[in-house]
Amino acid sequence: MALEKDAILKIFKETGALLEGHFILTSGLHSGTYFQCARVFQHPHHAESLAREIADHFKGENIDVVVSPAVGGIVFGQEVARLLPARAIFTERVEGRMVLRRGFELSAGERVLVAEDVTTTGGSVSEVIGVAREAGAVVVAVTAVVDRSSGRALFDVPYFSLIQMDIVNYDPSDCPLCRAGSVAVKPGSRSLKS
């Protein structure tokens, strides 16, 4: 039975993963709402139920490898891969560039599903697509738990998310939260050092 949007949002609220405040997103944009998927994924039964929705959606696509951007997409990608079943690997940002490390490789012709926890602009996902294609892999589709792009994250392959949220994001130079004196915090993982 497919999870409805309200049931997914309930999971986020119950686990404290739907945050309200003033946040700097991975994209650099500011927002009053943040989805901290790690708080959901710390509960394996929630990670499995969300990933199962994705795996069921792509079960006929003969996916060989699920590739996720570190750090946010790793647990989700691993769980989707387990349920497909497929191999799971992740990319990391080194000196500002998304790359495969830790001995991870993609082979020419391997069928890839790119899995992200949350998309805002689609920038990280686009970088992962580039890494996969550079290796000769075939990117079949992109997936995410939450699409908060309001339809702005566009890819040249099919894109499927469990929920789409129309959440206002602000350019830092024109952020009403900043103008009101609120200090933005950065809960994401972009600034982690390798």
PEMO-V617892 format. One record per residue. N is the residue number from 1. SS is DSSP state (alpha for helix, beta for strand, coil for the rest). PHI is phi in degrees with one decimal (none if undefined). D_FIRST is the distance of its C-alpha to the first C-alpha in Angstrom with 2 decimals. Layout:
n=N ss=SS phi=PHI d_first=D_FIRST
n=N ss=SS phi=PHI d_first=D_FIRST
//
This chain:
n=1 ss=coil phi=none d_first=0.00
n=2 ss=coil phi=-70.3 d_first=3.80
n=3 ss=coil phi=-76.3 d_first=6.53
n=4 ss=coil phi=-84.2 d_first=9.18
n=5 ss=alpha phi=-53.8 d_first=12.78
n=6 ss=alpha phi=-61.8 d_first=13.97
n=7 ss=alpha phi=-67.8 d_first=11.69
n=8 ss=alpha phi=-67.4 d_first=12.93
n=9 ss=alpha phi=-63.2 d_first=16.41
n=10 ss=alpha phi=-62.5 d_first=16.34
n=11 ss=alpha phi=-59.7 d_first=15.88
n=12 ss=alpha phi=-62.2 d_first=18.79
n=13 ss=alpha phi=-69.0 d_first=20.88
n=14 ss=alpha phi=-64.6 d_first=20.48
n=15 ss=coil phi=-92.8 d_first=21.52
n=16 ss=coil phi=72.6 d_first=24.34
n=17 ss=coil phi=-92.3 d_first=23.11
n=18 ss=beta phi=-102.7 d_first=23.62
n=19 ss=beta phi=-101.8 d_first=27.41
n=20 ss=beta phi=-117.5 d_first=29.91
n=21 ss=beta phi=163.1 d_first=33.47
n=22 ss=beta phi=-140.6 d_first=35.33
n=23 ss=beta phi=-124.8 d_first=34.01
n=24 ss=beta phi=-99.8 d_first=35.18
n=25 ss=coil phi=-80.3 d_first=32.30
n=26 ss=coil phi=-55.0 d_first=32.51
n=27 ss=coil phi=-70.7 d_first=33.63
n=28 ss=coil phi=97.4 d_first=36.54
n=29 ss=coil phi=-70.4 d_first=35.36
n=30 ss=beta phi=-104.8 d_first=35.33
n=31 ss=beta phi=-156.4 d_first=32.61
n=32 ss=beta phi=-90.7 d_first=32.12
n=33 ss=beta phi=-130.9 d_first=28.46
n=34 ss=beta phi=-136.8 d_first=27.26
n=35 ss=beta phi=-100.7 d_first=23.91
n=36 ss=coil phi=-98.3 d_first=24.81
n=37 ss=alpha phi=-59.0 d_first=21.82
n=38 ss=alpha phi=-57.3 d_first=23.87
n=39 ss=alpha phi=-69.2 d_first=23.42
n=40 ss=alpha phi=-76.6 d_first=19.64
n=41 ss=alpha phi=-69.9 d_first=20.05
n=42 ss=coil phi=-68.4 d_first=22.59
n=43 ss=coil phi=-103.7 d_first=19.81
n=44 ss=alpha phi=-53.6 d_first=18.42
n=45 ss=alpha phi=-67.3 d_first=15.18
n=46 ss=alpha phi=-71.6 d_first=14.48
n=47 ss=alpha phi=-57.8 d_first=15.79
n=48 ss=alpha phi=-66.2 d_first=13.57
n=49 ss=alpha phi=-65.7 d_first=10.24
n=50 ss=alpha phi=-69.4 d_first=11.63
n=51 ss=alpha phi=-65.3 d_first=13.17
n=52 ss=alpha phi=-62.7 d_first=10.27
n=53 ss=alpha phi=-59.2 d_first=8.88
n=54 ss=alpha phi=-70.1 d_first=12.48
n=55 ss=alpha phi=-58.4 d_first=13.11
n=56 ss=alpha phi=-62.8 d_first=10.47
n=57 ss=alpha phi=-64.0 d_first=12.09
n=58 ss=coil phi=-106.3 d_first=15.49
n=59 ss=coil phi=-61.6 d_first=15.25
n=60 ss=coil phi=-93.9 d_first=17.76
n=61 ss=coil phi=-95.3 d_first=20.20
n=62 ss=coil phi=52.4 d_first=22.13
n=63 ss=coil phi=-71.8 d_first=22.27
n=64 ss=coil phi=-91.7 d_first=25.18
n=65 ss=beta phi=-141.9 d_first=25.29
n=66 ss=beta phi=-101.7 d_first=23.28
n=67 ss=beta phi=-116.5 d_first=25.95
n=68 ss=beta phi=-124.8 d_first=25.66
n=69 ss=beta phi=-79.3 d_first=28.40
n=70 ss=coil phi=-73.8 d_first=29.74
n=71 ss=coil phi=-103.3 d_first=29.18
n=72 ss=coil phi=-57.7 d_first=26.06
n=73 ss=coil phi=-88.6 d_first=23.97
n=74 ss=alpha phi=-62.5 d_first=25.02
n=75 ss=alpha phi=-63.3 d_first=22.53
n=76 ss=alpha phi=-61.6 d_first=19.55
n=77 ss=alpha phi=-60.5 d_first=21.05
n=78 ss=alpha phi=-60.6 d_first=21.75
n=79 ss=alpha phi=-69.9 d_first=18.22
n=80 ss=alpha phi=-61.5 d_first=16.86
n=81 ss=alpha phi=-61.8 d_first=19.78
n=82 ss=alpha phi=-58.5 d_first=19.17
n=83 ss=alpha phi=-82.3 d_first=15.70
n=84 ss=alpha phi=-67.7 d_first=16.96
n=85 ss=coil phi=-87.1 d_first=19.62
n=86 ss=coil phi=-155.3 d_first=22.44
n=87 ss=beta phi=-80.7 d_first=25.34
n=88 ss=beta phi=-125.2 d_first=25.12
n=89 ss=beta phi=-137.2 d_first=28.13
n=90 ss=beta phi=-141.7 d_first=29.09
n=91 ss=beta phi=-99.0 d_first=31.86
n=92 ss=beta phi=-134.5 d_first=34.24
n=93 ss=beta phi=-92.6 d_first=36.69
n=94 ss=beta phi=-122.9 d_first=40.28
n=95 ss=coil phi=50.6 d_first=43.10
n=96 ss=coil phi=81.5 d_first=40.80
n=97 ss=beta phi=-121.4 d_first=39.39
n=98 ss=beta phi=-76.4 d_first=36.00
n=99 ss=beta phi=-144.1 d_first=36.67
n=100 ss=beta phi=-91.2 d_first=35.43
n=101 ss=coil phi=-132.9 d_first=37.17
n=102 ss=coil phi=58.1 d_first=37.12
n=103 ss=coil phi=82.2 d_first=37.65
n=104 ss=coil phi=-68.3 d_first=34.43
n=105 ss=coil phi=-141.8 d_first=35.01
n=106 ss=coil phi=-120.4 d_first=33.37
n=107 ss=coil phi=-102.6 d_first=34.87
n=108 ss=coil phi=-56.7 d_first=35.68
n=109 ss=coil phi=88.8 d_first=32.98
n=110 ss=coil phi=-62.5 d_first=30.14
n=111 ss=beta phi=-91.5 d_first=26.85
n=112 ss=beta phi=-113.6 d_first=25.65
n=113 ss=beta phi=-111.0 d_first=22.56
n=114 ss=beta phi=-90.5 d_first=23.79
n=115 ss=beta phi=-120.7 d_first=21.46
n=116 ss=beta phi=-124.4 d_first=22.49
n=117 ss=beta phi=-77.1 d_first=21.24
n=118 ss=beta phi=-135.7 d_first=22.69
n=119 ss=beta phi=-110.3 d_first=24.63
n=120 ss=coil phi=-116.2 d_first=27.42
n=121 ss=coil phi=-105.8 d_first=29.97
n=122 ss=coil phi=87.0 d_first=28.53
n=123 ss=alpha phi=-61.4 d_first=31.80
n=124 ss=alpha phi=-63.5 d_first=30.65
n=125 ss=alpha phi=-62.5 d_first=28.11
n=126 ss=alpha phi=-60.8 d_first=30.94
n=127 ss=alpha phi=-66.1 d_first=33.13
n=128 ss=alpha phi=-64.1 d_first=30.68
n=129 ss=alpha phi=-56.7 d_first=30.44
n=130 ss=alpha phi=-61.4 d_first=34.25
n=131 ss=alpha phi=-61.9 d_first=34.50
n=132 ss=alpha phi=-62.9 d_first=32.26
n=133 ss=alpha phi=-68.7 d_first=34.20
n=134 ss=alpha phi=-61.0 d_first=37.48
n=135 ss=coil phi=-81.9 d_first=36.66
n=136 ss=coil phi=91.4 d_first=36.01
n=137 ss=coil phi=-74.5 d_first=32.26
n=138 ss=beta phi=-105.0 d_first=30.05
n=139 ss=beta phi=-81.7 d_first=27.57
n=140 ss=beta phi=-81.6 d_first=24.60
n=141 ss=beta phi=-166.5 d_first=22.58
n=142 ss=beta phi=-122.5 d_first=22.09
n=143 ss=beta phi=-140.0 d_first=19.03
n=144 ss=beta phi=-151.8 d_first=18.80
n=145 ss=beta phi=-71.9 d_first=16.71
n=146 ss=beta phi=-121.1 d_first=18.92
n=147 ss=beta phi=-105.9 d_first=21.13
n=148 ss=coil phi=-107.1 d_first=23.91
n=149 ss=coil phi=-85.0 d_first=26.27
n=150 ss=coil phi=55.3 d_first=26.08
n=151 ss=coil phi=82.7 d_first=25.97
n=152 ss=coil phi=-87.8 d_first=28.99
n=153 ss=coil phi=-79.9 d_first=27.50
n=154 ss=coil phi=-120.1 d_first=28.13
n=155 ss=coil phi=-131.1 d_first=28.05
n=156 ss=coil phi=-90.7 d_first=29.37
n=157 ss=coil phi=-132.1 d_first=26.16
n=158 ss=beta phi=-58.0 d_first=22.64
n=159 ss=beta phi=-129.9 d_first=21.01
n=160 ss=beta phi=-131.0 d_first=17.33
n=161 ss=beta phi=-124.9 d_first=16.39
n=162 ss=beta phi=-72.9 d_first=13.38
n=163 ss=beta phi=-138.8 d_first=15.62
n=164 ss=beta phi=-113.8 d_first=19.05
n=165 ss=coil phi=-119.8 d_first=21.60
n=166 ss=coil phi=-96.7 d_first=24.99
n=167 ss=coil phi=-112.6 d_first=27.11
n=168 ss=coil phi=-73.9 d_first=30.86
n=169 ss=beta phi=-116.0 d_first=32.53
n=170 ss=beta phi=-123.7 d_first=36.31
n=171 ss=coil phi=-66.2 d_first=38.96
n=172 ss=alpha phi=-57.7 d_first=40.86
n=173 ss=alpha phi=-77.2 d_first=44.08
n=174 ss=alpha phi=-138.6 d_first=42.77
n=175 ss=coil phi=-97.0 d_first=40.50
n=176 ss=alpha phi=-65.2 d_first=40.97
n=177 ss=alpha phi=-67.4 d_first=39.75
n=178 ss=alpha phi=-64.4 d_first=42.56
n=179 ss=alpha phi=-61.6 d_first=45.04
n=180 ss=coil phi=-80.5 d_first=44.21
n=181 ss=coil phi=94.0 d_first=45.25
n=182 ss=coil phi=-75.4 d_first=41.89
n=183 ss=coil phi=-97.2 d_first=41.78
n=184 ss=coil phi=-77.3 d_first=38.81
n=185 ss=beta phi=-115.4 d_first=37.18
n=186 ss=coil phi=-116.9 d_first=35.50
n=187 ss=coil phi=-81.6 d_first=32.56
n=188 ss=coil phi=-76.3 d_first=31.39
n=189 ss=coil phi=-114.3 d_first=32.59
n=190 ss=coil phi=-58.0 d_first=34.64
n=191 ss=coil phi=-87.7 d_first=37.92
n=192 ss=coil phi=-63.3 d_first=37.33
n=193 ss=coil phi=-93.9 d_first=40.23
n=194 ss=coil phi=-85.1 d_first=39.93
//
